[in-house]
Amino acid sequence: MQMNTSCRLIAATVLLALAATGCVSQRDVPAIDKPVITFDGETNIGKVSPLLFGVNHRWVSNAAGSADPSTGLTYPRVVDQIRNVGLTLIRYPGGTLANMFQWERAIGPRATRGRQIGGLLAMPLPYDSNFGPDEFGDLLDRTGATGTLMLNLATATAADAANFISYMTAPAGSPPVNGVDWAARRAANGHSAPYRIAYAEIGNEYDPSIQPLVDQNYWIVGEPVQIAPSCKADKISCLYAFGGATRFTDQPVVLATDWRAPASLSTNKPGQVVYARYAPVVAGSEEVFVNGVAWKRASRLQSEPSDSRAYTITEATGAIAFGDGIHGAIPPTGARISVSYTSGPHEGFVDFYRAIKAANPLIRVCTSIHDESFLRIMGDTYAYDCIQQHPYVIAGPKRDLSTSLDDYFVQTAHDTIKLGAQVEHTQEGVAKYAGSRAGNIGLFLTEYGQLGTFPPFSSHYARSLGQGVLEALCIREWVLRGVEGAGRTVLTDYTFEPIPPDLAAVQMSNAGTAGDFAILGGPGPDTVVTPVGWAMKLLRENTAQTLIRSDVRNNPVLESEKGDTLGALHAYATRDADGHVYLVVINADPSRDLMAIIAPSNFQPGRTAQVSTLASPGIADENNRSSPMHIAIKIETVEMAKLSFEHRFPAHSVTAIRLHPR
């Protein structure tokens, strides 16, 4: 006898309820037209880190518009929004921008602080140091978030890294590090207590796979002169791991706080001082050229005649000094000054790790290379605590061929889910090579999200509800794969005002949309929580510490115009210490509400449940200053008449259901 659809649904619902009590097996539940979302309240499959709800924060341009320029401190509204969203991890001083950050230039009275050099070599702009380590520490104090420091491997030393960690974390009375009582130094700058720093990342994106996109190799990019013989075939990974020396030929000189091209041209001023980029310089290895003509090295310019084409060099700093026209010649106006030299020897990750652990053994120290060659080189011999990885979906021409926003969203959702496979690949590499150390090595995704130029039919898509749904898909991947910590690409930006040139120069987008990637749209003081921020809040408040088994059956399939396919519903379930279960469901269908049956097993829910939903009629809907709460979380309490129940999940939405144990 055949049953119609209604009869099949009733029978299936009864069986689902029986399965929840253990009277029948889930295998006995027949396939039905509606999706079925299941979870097992007693099958633990992992732990969930509270540090998955983090963000990358940049110091430039008044901390990307989040800080009051008159004080350098974060605006109160931004602090309140960070606390409201529930951000648990904040990275400083940023990524590519901060690769050459000199932290000691950014402490003490703001009026006397030095300038910084931006780490994007295609645009190495000079920046101020208004939002320094103490301003960052103040932000951690006021929000309760945990901090991670991205440390300079490009132009600093292992001792410098240890000093920075000590300045930020040493308690009063700690022994000196490298001869300095850093806790006392911090107290003299107005903060006696240590800051809440738990992680140190050694450089940003040194992984070989990144270099074709953005050159971040600095001294490593040179021709190896001194390199560990056992791994010299893997140049980047080998030099990053163990340090070494590299050779540069005819490299333009720079100024101490300006690496732009004009800095290599003579000003015709007496006593000019310029620099080789990557000090130290190996003694006797350098040749200095002015307009292609070699000048001679002198031990002291005071002994040189006025027409002597001579210079002196300080190898430790790379400083190259010319004469004043009385003692040594002055390079003519506009002359190009360059230098060939051997840079080094430099320290590598192993040296930085050792120095930081000696200063503070509690700091977890992360590598910024995750490729197989590096994991093999480190093996189970050399320690590392965590791996920095930055999974991004890069919007580009292929997606711009989409004929509609819905199709664009499906393509991007497909690629977002694939990011989890990138993380899993790295975890497999750690397990393969790190031996007994592997269980203590975590994945630390201190940047992730979506970058690039968006299609003309939704140029501001990065600040839309659709982007909030993609954020939820990202966090789901991190939850399922046991990631230790994760930080969305940026905290704040100039979303609703023209972006400053120093920030626009480092964006992978056009100037009109470069500020759209922020969690808090700005600049301050009137920042706005974007849908990405609301998605993070919803998941933060509805994700407990124990991951339990869940599944989606009879899941509708979405397909893009270019053939990408993915399920419409994506779920995960967690349980807290009191036995509450939190079920998160993401509807990635851009146009259809979906009714699904929720079928618990080994769990009997109470009479009511709390349902939190992030949704809006339009996938491109956004929050802005005129409508700052257009999209927000809606919370309602629903009655639970049965063990299994139905729920409608709106199109392009994120929903969390909090179930009380009966």
C-alpha positions as CSV (number, residue, x, y, z in Angstrom):
1,M,0.0,0.0,0.0
2,Q,1.3,3.4,-0.9
3,M,1.2,6.4,1.5
4,N,0.7,9.9,0.4
5,T,3.2,12.6,1.4
6,S,1.2,13.7,4.5
7,C,1.0,10.1,5.7
8,R,4.7,9.5,5.1
9,L,5.5,12.7,7.0
10,I,3.3,11.7,10.0
11,A,4.8,8.2,10.1
12,A,8.4,9.6,9.8
13,T,7.8,12.0,12.6
14,V,6.5,9.3,14.9
15,L,9.6,7.2,14.1
16,L,11.8,10.1,14.7
17,A,10.3,10.6,18.1
18,L,10.8,6.9,18.8
19,A,14.4,7.1,17.6
20,A,15.0,9.9,20.0
21,T,13.9,7.6,22.9
22,G,16.0,4.8,21.6
23,C,12.9,2.6,20.8
24,V,13.9,2.4,17.1
25,S,17.1,3.0,15.2
26,Q,17.7,6.1,13.1
27,R,18.2,3.6,10.3
28,D,14.5,2.8,10.5
29,V,13.5,6.4,9.7
30,P,12.3,6.6,6.1
31,A,13.4,9.2,3.6
32,I,10.9,12.0,3.4
33,D,10.5,15.2,1.4
34,K,11.7,17.6,4.1
35,P,15.2,17.9,5.4
36,V,15.9,16.2,8.7
37,I,18.5,17.6,11.1
38,T,19.7,15.2,13.7
39,F,22.0,15.4,16.7
40,D,23.1,12.9,19.3
41,G,23.2,14.4,22.8
42,E,25.6,11.8,24.1
43,T,28.1,11.4,21.3
44,N,31.0,13.8,21.9
45,I,33.2,14.4,18.9
46,G,35.5,17.2,20.0
47,K,36.0,20.4,22.0
48,V,35.2,23.9,20.8
49,S,37.7,26.7,21.5
50,P,36.3,29.9,22.9
51,L,38.9,31.8,20.8
52,L,37.2,31.2,17.5
53,F,35.4,34.5,17.7
54,G,38.3,36.8,17.1
55,V,39.5,39.6,14.8
56,N,42.6,41.0,13.2
57,H,43.2,44.7,14.2
58,R,45.5,47.2,12.5
59,W,47.3,50.0,14.2
60,V,47.4,52.5,11.3
61,S,45.1,55.5,10.7
62,N,44.0,55.7,14.3
63,A,43.6,51.9,14.5
64,A,41.6,51.9,11.3
65,G,39.2,54.5,12.6
66,S,38.5,52.8,16.0
67,A,40.6,55.1,18.2
68,D,40.2,58.7,19.3
69,P,43.1,60.7,17.6
70,S,43.3,63.0,20.5
71,T,44.1,60.2,23.0
72,G,45.0,57.2,21.0
73,L,42.5,55.1,23.0
74,T,39.6,53.1,21.5
75,Y,36.3,54.9,21.4
76,P,33.8,53.8,24.1
77,R,31.2,52.8,21.5
78,V,33.7,50.5,19.8
79,V,34.6,48.9,23.2
80,D,30.9,48.3,24.0
81,Q,30.3,46.8,20.6
82,I,33.3,44.4,20.9
83,R,31.9,43.3,24.3
84,N,28.4,43.0,22.9
85,V,29.5,40.9,19.8
86,G,31.6,38.9,22.2
87,L,34.9,39.0,20.5
88,T,37.3,36.8,22.4
89,L,40.6,37.3,20.5
90,I,42.2,40.4,19.1
91,R,45.4,40.4,16.9
92,Y,47.8,43.3,16.8
93,P,49.4,45.2,15.1
94,G,48.0,43.5,12.0
95,G,49.2,41.4,9.1
96,T,51.1,42.5,6.0
97,L,51.0,46.1,7.1
98,A,52.8,45.2,10.4
99,N,55.6,42.9,9.1
100,M,58.2,45.6,9.8
101,F,56.6,47.1,12.9
102,Q,59.2,48.4,15.4
103,W,57.3,48.2,18.7
104,E,59.7,50.3,20.8
105,R,59.0,53.3,18.5
106,A,55.3,53.0,19.5
107,I,55.6,53.3,23.4
108,G,56.0,56.2,25.7
109,P,54.7,59.8,25.1
110,R,52.9,59.9,21.8
111,A,54.6,63.2,20.8
112,T,58.0,61.5,20.9
113,R,57.2,58.2,19.2
114,G,58.9,57.2,16.0
115,R,57.5,56.4,12.6
116,Q,56.8,53.0,11.2
117,I,57.4,51.4,7.8
118,G,54.4,49.6,6.3
119,G,55.2,46.0,5.4
120,L,53.6,46.0,1.9
121,L,56.8,46.3,-0.2
122,A,54.8,47.4,-3.3
123,M,53.7,50.5,-1.2
124,P,56.0,50.8,1.9
125,L,54.4,53.9,3.3
126,P,55.6,55.6,6.5
127,Y,53.0,55.5,9.3
128,D,52.6,57.1,12.7
129,S,52.7,55.1,16.0
130,N,49.6,56.6,17.7
131,F,48.0,53.3,18.5
132,G,50.8,51.5,20.2
133,P,51.2,48.5,22.4
134,D,49.9,50.2,25.5
135,E,46.8,51.5,23.6
136,F,46.3,47.9,22.4
137,G,46.7,46.6,25.9
138,D,44.1,49.2,27.1
139,L,41.7,47.7,24.6
140,L,42.3,44.2,25.9
141,D,41.7,45.5,29.5
142,R,38.4,47.1,28.6
143,T,37.0,44.3,26.5
144,G,38.4,41.2,28.3
145,A,39.6,39.8,25.0
146,T,42.8,37.7,24.7
147,G,45.6,39.3,22.6
148,T,47.9,37.8,20.0
149,L,51.0,39.7,18.8
150,M,52.3,39.4,15.3
151,L,56.1,39.9,15.7
152,N,58.6,41.4,13.2
153,L,60.8,38.7,11.6
154,A,61.7,41.0,8.7
155,T,63.8,43.7,10.3
156,A,64.0,42.7,14.0
157,T,65.7,40.1,16.1
158,A,64.8,37.3,18.5
159,A,65.9,39.4,21.4
160,D,63.6,42.2,20.2
161,A,60.7,39.7,20.1
162,A,61.5,38.5,23.7
163,N,61.7,42.1,24.8
164,F,58.2,42.9,23.3
165,I,56.7,39.8,25.0
166,S,58.3,40.9,28.3
167,Y,57.1,44.4,28.0
168,M,53.5,43.2,27.5
169,T,53.4,40.3,29.9
170,A,56.1,40.4,32.6
171,P,54.6,40.9,36.1
172,A,56.2,43.5,38.4
173,G,59.4,42.2,40.0
174,S,60.2,39.9,37.1
175,P,63.9,39.5,36.3
176,P,65.4,41.6,33.5
177,V,65.3,40.3,30.0
178,N,68.2,41.3,27.8
179,G,69.3,43.6,30.6
180,V,66.0,45.5,30.9
181,D,63.3,45.4,33.6
182,W,60.5,45.6,31.1
183,A,57.7,45.4,33.7
184,A,59.1,48.6,35.2
185,R,59.4,50.2,31.8
186,R,55.7,49.4,31.2
187,A,54.7,50.8,34.6
188,A,56.6,54.0,33.8
189,N,54.4,54.3,30.7
190,G,51.3,54.0,32.9
191,H,50.4,50.4,33.3
192,S,51.8,48.3,36.1
193,A,49.8,45.1,35.4
194,P,50.6,42.7,32.6
195,Y,48.4,42.7,29.5
196,R,46.3,39.7,28.5
197,I,48.6,38.3,25.8
198,A,48.6,34.6,25.1
199,Y,50.0,34.1,21.6
200,A,53.0,35.3,19.5
201,E,53.0,34.9,15.7
202,I,56.5,35.0,14.1
203,G,55.9,37.1,11.0
204,N,52.9,37.2,8.7
205,E,52.2,34.9,5.8
206,Y,55.7,33.7,5.0
207,D,54.1,30.6,3.6
208,P,55.5,30.0,0.0
209,S,51.9,29.8,-1.4
210,I,51.3,33.5,-0.4
211,Q,54.3,35.0,-2.1
212,P,52.8,35.1,-5.7
213,L,50.0,37.3,-4.2
214,V,52.0,39.5,-1.9
215,D,55.7,39.6,-1.5
216,Q,56.4,39.2,2.2
217,N,59.8,37.5,2.2
218,Y,62.0,40.6,2.9
219,W,65.6,39.4,3.6
220,I,64.6,35.8,2.8
221,V,64.0,36.8,-0.9
222,G,67.7,37.3,-1.5
223,E,70.1,34.8,-2.9
224,P,71.1,32.4,-0.1
225,V,74.7,32.7,1.0
226,Q,74.4,30.9,4.4
227,I,71.6,28.4,4.6
228,A,71.1,25.1,6.5
229,P,72.5,22.4,4.2
230,S,69.8,19.9,5.1
231,C,66.9,22.0,3.7
232,K,68.4,24.4,1.2
233,A,66.2,23.0,-1.6
234,D,63.3,24.6,0.3
235,K,64.6,28.1,0.4
236,I,61.8,30.0,2.0
237,S,60.9,27.4,4.6
238,C,64.6,26.7,5.4
239,L,65.6,30.3,6.0
240,Y,62.4,31.0,7.9
241,A,63.0,28.0,10.2
242,F,66.7,28.4,10.9
243,G,67.8,31.8,9.6
244,G,70.8,32.5,7.5
245,A,72.3,35.1,5.2
246,T,71.2,36.3,1.7
247,R,72.8,38.4,-1.0
248,F,71.2,41.5,-2.7
249,T,72.5,43.2,-5.8
250,D,72.0,46.8,-6.7
251,Q,69.2,47.2,-4.2
252,P,67.9,50.8,-3.8
253,V,68.8,52.3,-0.4
254,V,66.0,53.6,2.0
255,L,65.6,56.0,4.8
256,A,65.1,55.0,8.4
257,T,61.3,55.8,8.2
258,D,60.6,55.9,4.5
259,W,61.1,53.1,2.0
260,R,59.4,54.6,-1.0
261,A,61.3,54.9,-4.2
262,P,62.3,58.6,-3.9
263,A,64.1,57.8,-0.6
264,S,66.9,56.3,-2.7
265,L,67.6,59.6,-4.4
266,S,70.2,62.0,-3.1
267,T,69.0,65.3,-1.6
268,N,72.4,66.9,-2.1
269,K,72.5,67.7,1.6
270,P,75.7,67.5,3.6
271,G,76.1,64.3,5.7
272,Q,73.3,62.3,4.2
273,V,72.6,58.9,5.9
274,V,70.7,56.2,4.0
275,Y,70.3,52.5,4.8
276,A,70.6,49.1,3.4
277,R,67.2,47.5,3.9
278,Y,68.0,44.4,5.7
279,A,70.6,44.9,8.4
280,P,72.9,43.6,9.6
281,V,75.3,43.8,6.7
282,V,78.1,41.3,6.6
283,A,81.4,43.2,7.1
284,G,83.2,43.9,3.9
285,S,80.4,42.5,1.7
286,E,78.9,45.8,0.5
287,E,79.4,47.9,-2.6
288,V,77.7,51.3,-2.7
289,F,76.8,52.9,-6.1
290,V,75.8,56.5,-6.9
291,N,74.2,56.6,-10.4
292,G,75.7,53.2,-11.1
293,V,79.3,54.3,-10.2
294,A,81.0,52.5,-7.3
295,W,82.1,54.7,-4.4
296,K,84.8,53.6,-2.0
297,R,84.5,52.6,1.7
298,A,86.3,54.8,4.2
299,S,87.1,54.1,7.8
300,R,86.3,57.8,8.7
301,L,85.1,60.6,6.5
302,Q,87.0,63.2,8.4
303,S,90.2,62.0,6.7
304,E,88.8,62.3,3.2
305,P,89.3,65.2,0.8
306,S,86.3,67.2,-0.4
307,D,86.0,65.5,-3.8
308,S,86.4,61.9,-2.4
309,R,83.7,59.6,-3.5
310,A,83.6,57.9,-0.2
311,Y,81.1,56.6,2.4
312,T,81.2,54.9,5.8
313,I,78.9,52.1,6.9
314,T,77.7,50.8,10.2
315,E,77.1,47.1,9.6
316,A,74.8,46.5,12.6
317,T,72.2,49.0,11.4
318,G,73.0,49.2,7.7
319,A,73.6,53.0,7.9
320,I,75.5,54.4,5.0
321,A,76.9,58.0,5.5
322,F,78.3,60.3,2.9
323,G,80.4,63.4,3.2
324,D,79.6,67.1,3.7
325,G,81.5,68.5,0.8
326,I,84.5,69.3,3.0
327,H,85.3,65.8,4.2
328,G,84.0,63.6,1.4
329,A,81.8,64.4,-1.6
330,I,78.1,64.8,-1.5
331,P,76.1,62.7,-4.0
332,P,74.6,65.0,-6.6
333,T,70.9,66.0,-6.4
334,G,68.6,63.2,-7.6
335,A,71.4,60.7,-7.9
336,R,70.2,57.1,-7.4
337,I,72.0,55.4,-4.5
338,S,72.0,51.6,-4.4
339,V,74.0,48.9,-2.6
340,S,75.0,45.3,-3.2
341,Y,75.6,43.4,0.1
342,T,75.2,40.3,2.1
343,S,72.4,40.6,4.6
344,G,72.7,38.7,7.9
345,P,73.2,36.4,9.5
346,H,69.6,36.5,10.5
347,E,67.8,34.4,13.1
348,G,64.9,32.1,12.2
349,F,61.8,30.8,13.9
350,V,63.7,28.3,16.0
351,D,65.7,31.2,17.5
352,F,62.6,33.4,18.1
353,Y,60.8,30.5,19.7
354,R,63.7,29.8,22.1
355,A,64.0,33.5,23.1
356,I,60.2,34.0,23.6
357,K,59.9,30.9,25.7
358,A,62.8,32.0,27.9
359,A,61.1,35.3,28.5
360,N,57.6,33.8,29.1
361,P,57.1,30.0,28.7
362,L,53.3,30.4,28.8
363,I,53.1,32.2,25.5
364,R,52.1,30.0,22.6
365,V,54.4,30.7,19.7
366,C,53.0,30.2,16.1
367,T,54.8,29.7,12.8
368,S,53.6,31.6,9.8
369,I,54.4,28.8,7.3
370,H,52.1,25.8,7.0
371,D,53.3,24.1,3.8
372,E,54.5,20.5,3.8
373,S,58.2,21.4,3.3
374,F,58.3,23.4,6.5
375,L,56.4,20.8,8.5
376,R,58.8,18.2,7.3
377,I,61.8,20.4,8.2
378,M,60.6,21.0,11.7
379,G,59.5,17.3,12.1
380,D,59.3,16.2,15.7
381,T,62.7,17.8,16.6
382,Y,61.9,21.5,16.6
383,A,59.1,22.8,18.7
384,Y,56.2,25.1,17.7
385,D,52.9,25.5,19.5
386,C,50.6,26.6,16.7
387,I,50.4,27.4,13.0
388,Q,49.3,30.7,11.5
389,Q,47.1,30.1,8.5
390,H,44.9,32.6,6.6
391,P,42.1,31.0,4.6
392,Y,40.5,33.5,2.3
393,V,38.0,33.4,-0.5
394,I,39.2,35.8,-3.1
395,A,36.5,37.4,-5.3
396,G,37.6,37.7,-8.9
397,P,36.7,37.7,-12.5
398,K,35.3,34.1,-12.5
399,R,32.6,35.0,-10.0
400,D,32.0,38.4,-11.7
401,L,30.5,36.3,-14.6
402,S,27.6,35.4,-12.4
403,T,24.3,36.7,-13.8
404,S,22.7,37.3,-10.4
405,L,23.5,37.9,-6.8
406,D,21.9,34.6,-5.8
407,D,24.2,32.7,-8.1
408,Y,27.2,34.7,-6.9
409,F,26.3,33.8,-3.3
410,V,26.1,30.1,-4.1
411,Q,29.5,30.2,-5.7
412,T,31.0,32.0,-2.8
413,A,29.3,29.8,-0.2
414,H,30.7,26.8,-2.1
415,D,34.3,28.2,-1.9
416,T,33.8,29.2,1.8
417,I,33.0,25.7,2.8
418,K,36.1,24.5,0.9
419,L,38.3,26.6,3.3
420,G,37.7,23.9,5.9
421,A,39.6,21.4,3.6
422,Q,42.6,23.8,3.6
423,V,42.7,23.7,7.4
424,E,42.3,19.9,7.5
425,H,45.2,19.5,5.0
426,T,47.4,21.4,7.4
427,Q,46.3,19.4,10.3
428,E,47.1,16.2,8.4
429,G,50.6,17.5,7.7
430,V,51.1,18.2,11.4
431,A,50.0,14.7,12.3
432,K,52.3,13.3,9.6
433,Y,55.5,15.0,10.7
434,A,55.3,16.3,14.2
435,G,55.2,13.0,16.0
436,S,54.4,13.1,19.7
437,R,54.3,16.9,19.5
438,A,51.3,16.9,17.1
439,G,48.6,16.7,19.7
440,N,49.7,20.0,21.2
441,I,50.0,22.0,18.0
442,G,46.9,24.1,17.1
443,L,45.7,25.8,14.0
444,F,45.5,29.6,14.5
445,L,43.6,31.3,11.7
446,T,44.4,34.9,12.6
447,E,43.0,36.3,9.3
448,Y,40.2,34.8,7.3
449,G,37.2,35.8,5.3
450,Q,36.6,37.2,1.8
451,L,38.6,39.8,-0.1
452,G,38.6,41.1,-3.6
453,T,36.4,43.2,-5.9
454,F,32.7,42.4,-5.9
455,P,30.4,42.3,-8.9
456,P,28.7,45.4,-10.1
457,F,25.3,44.2,-9.1
458,S,26.3,44.2,-5.5
459,S,29.5,46.3,-5.0
460,H,28.9,46.6,-1.3
461,Y,28.3,42.9,-0.8
462,A,31.1,42.6,1.8
463,R,28.9,44.4,4.4
464,S,25.6,42.6,3.5
465,L,23.6,40.0,5.3
466,G,24.9,37.5,2.7
467,Q,28.4,38.1,4.0
468,G,27.1,37.5,7.6
469,V,25.8,34.1,6.4
470,L,29.2,33.3,4.9
471,E,30.9,34.3,8.2
472,A,28.7,31.7,9.9
473,L,29.8,29.1,7.3
474,C,33.4,29.9,8.1
475,I,33.0,29.6,11.9
476,R,31.1,26.3,11.4
477,E,34.2,24.9,9.5
478,W,36.5,26.0,12.3
479,V,34.2,24.4,15.0
480,L,34.0,21.1,13.1
481,R,37.8,21.0,12.6
482,G,38.9,21.8,16.1
483,V,40.6,25.1,15.3
484,E,42.4,26.7,18.3
485,G,41.8,30.3,17.4
486,A,40.4,32.4,14.6
487,G,40.2,36.1,13.7
488,R,38.0,37.7,11.1
489,T,40.0,39.9,8.6
490,V,39.4,43.3,10.2
491,L,37.8,44.9,13.3
492,T,37.0,48.4,12.0
493,D,37.5,50.4,8.8
494,Y,36.3,53.5,7.0
495,T,33.2,51.9,5.8
496,F,30.9,54.9,5.5
497,E,33.6,57.6,4.8
498,P,36.4,57.9,2.3
499,I,39.2,55.5,3.2
500,P,42.5,57.2,4.0
501,P,45.2,56.7,1.3
502,D,47.5,54.8,3.7
503,L,44.8,52.2,4.3
504,A,43.5,52.2,0.7
505,A,47.0,51.4,-0.6
506,V,46.9,48.0,1.0
507,Q,43.4,46.8,0.1
508,M,42.6,44.1,-2.3
509,S,39.5,46.0,-3.5
510,N,38.7,49.3,-5.0
511,A,38.7,52.5,-3.0
512,G,34.9,52.7,-2.8
513,T,34.4,49.3,-1.2
514,A,37.7,48.8,0.6
515,G,36.2,49.7,4.0
516,D,33.4,47.1,3.7
517,F,35.1,44.1,5.3
518,A,34.9,45.3,8.9
519,I,33.0,43.7,11.7
520,L,32.2,47.3,13.0
521,G,31.6,49.7,10.1
522,G,33.2,53.0,10.8
523,P,35.1,55.1,11.4
524,G,34.3,55.9,15.0
525,P,33.0,57.2,17.2
526,D,29.7,56.2,15.6
527,T,30.5,52.6,14.4
528,V,27.9,50.2,13.3
529,V,27.7,46.5,13.9
530,T,27.6,44.8,10.5
531,P,25.7,41.6,9.7
532,V,29.1,39.8,10.1
533,G,29.3,41.1,13.6
534,W,25.8,40.0,14.4
535,A,26.5,36.5,13.0
536,M,29.5,36.2,15.2
537,K,27.5,37.3,18.2
538,L,24.8,34.7,17.5
539,L,27.3,31.9,17.2
540,R,29.3,33.1,20.1
541,E,26.3,33.0,22.4
542,N,25.0,29.7,21.0
543,T,28.2,27.6,20.8
544,A,29.2,25.6,23.9
545,Q,32.4,23.8,24.7
546,T,31.6,20.2,23.7
547,L,30.9,19.4,20.0
548,I,28.4,16.6,19.6
549,R,27.5,14.6,16.5
550,S,25.0,16.1,14.1
551,D,23.8,15.6,10.5
552,V,21.5,16.9,7.8
553,R,19.6,14.3,5.8
554,N,17.6,14.8,2.7
555,N,19.4,18.1,2.3
556,P,18.3,20.1,-0.8
557,V,21.2,20.7,-3.2
558,L,22.2,24.1,-4.6
559,E,24.0,24.5,-7.9
560,S,25.6,27.5,-9.4
561,E,25.7,28.4,-13.1
562,K,29.3,27.2,-13.3
563,G,28.5,23.9,-11.7
564,D,29.4,24.4,-8.0
565,T,27.1,22.3,-5.7
566,L,26.5,22.4,-2.0
567,G,23.8,21.4,0.5
568,A,21.4,24.2,1.4
569,L,21.4,23.5,5.2
570,H,24.6,23.4,7.3
571,A,24.5,22.5,11.0
572,Y,26.5,21.8,14.1
573,A,25.5,21.1,17.6
574,T,27.3,21.6,21.0
575,R,26.5,20.9,24.6
576,D,27.4,22.9,27.7
577,A,28.3,21.6,31.2
578,D,24.7,21.9,32.3
579,G,23.4,19.7,29.6
580,H,21.9,22.4,27.3
581,V,22.2,21.6,23.6
582,Y,22.8,24.4,21.0
583,L,21.9,23.6,17.5
584,V,23.2,26.1,14.8
585,V,21.6,25.9,11.4
586,I,22.7,28.0,8.4
587,N,20.4,28.2,5.4
588,A,22.6,28.8,2.4
589,D,19.7,28.8,-0.1
590,P,19.7,32.5,-1.2
591,S,16.0,32.5,-2.2
592,R,14.0,29.8,-0.3
593,D,12.8,29.3,3.2
594,L,13.3,25.7,4.2
595,M,11.1,23.7,6.6
596,A,13.1,21.0,8.3
597,I,12.4,18.4,11.0
598,I,14.7,18.6,14.1
599,A,15.2,15.0,15.4
600,P,17.3,14.7,18.6
601,S,18.6,11.3,19.8
602,N,19.8,10.5,23.3
603,F,18.4,13.9,24.4
604,Q,14.9,14.8,25.6
605,P,14.3,18.5,25.2
606,G,12.3,20.5,27.7
607,R,8.9,22.2,27.0
608,T,10.4,25.4,25.5
609,A,13.3,26.3,23.4
610,Q,15.0,29.7,22.7
611,V,15.4,30.4,19.0
612,S,17.8,33.2,17.8
613,T,17.6,34.1,14.1
614,L,19.6,36.5,11.9
615,A,17.6,37.1,8.7
616,S,16.3,39.8,6.4
617,P,14.2,39.7,3.2
618,G,17.1,40.8,1.0
619,I,20.4,39.0,0.9
620,A,22.1,42.3,0.1
621,D,20.5,44.1,3.0
622,E,22.9,45.9,5.3
623,N,23.2,48.0,8.4
624,N,24.4,51.6,8.0
625,R,24.4,54.9,10.0
626,S,20.8,55.7,8.9
627,S,19.6,52.2,9.8
628,P,22.1,50.7,12.2
629,M,19.8,48.0,13.4
630,H,18.1,47.1,10.1
631,I,19.6,43.6,10.6
632,A,19.9,42.2,14.1
633,I,19.3,39.0,16.0
634,K,15.7,38.1,16.7
635,I,15.1,36.0,19.8
636,E,11.9,34.1,20.6
637,T,10.8,31.3,22.9
638,V,8.9,28.5,21.3
639,E,6.8,25.7,22.8
640,M,8.0,22.2,22.4
641,A,5.1,19.8,22.0
642,K,7.1,16.8,20.8
643,L,10.6,15.3,21.1
644,S,11.0,16.0,17.4
645,F,9.7,19.2,15.8
646,E,9.6,21.2,12.7
647,H,11.2,24.6,12.1
648,R,11.2,27.0,9.2
649,F,14.6,28.4,8.4
650,P,14.4,31.6,6.4
651,A,16.4,32.0,3.2
652,H,20.0,33.2,3.6
653,S,19.8,33.0,7.4
654,V,21.6,31.9,10.5
655,T,19.5,30.3,13.3
656,A,20.5,28.9,16.7
657,I,18.1,26.8,18.8
658,R,18.9,26.5,22.5
659,L,17.3,23.3,24.0
660,H,17.0,22.7,27.7
661,P,17.2,19.2,29.0
662,R,13.9,17.8,30.3
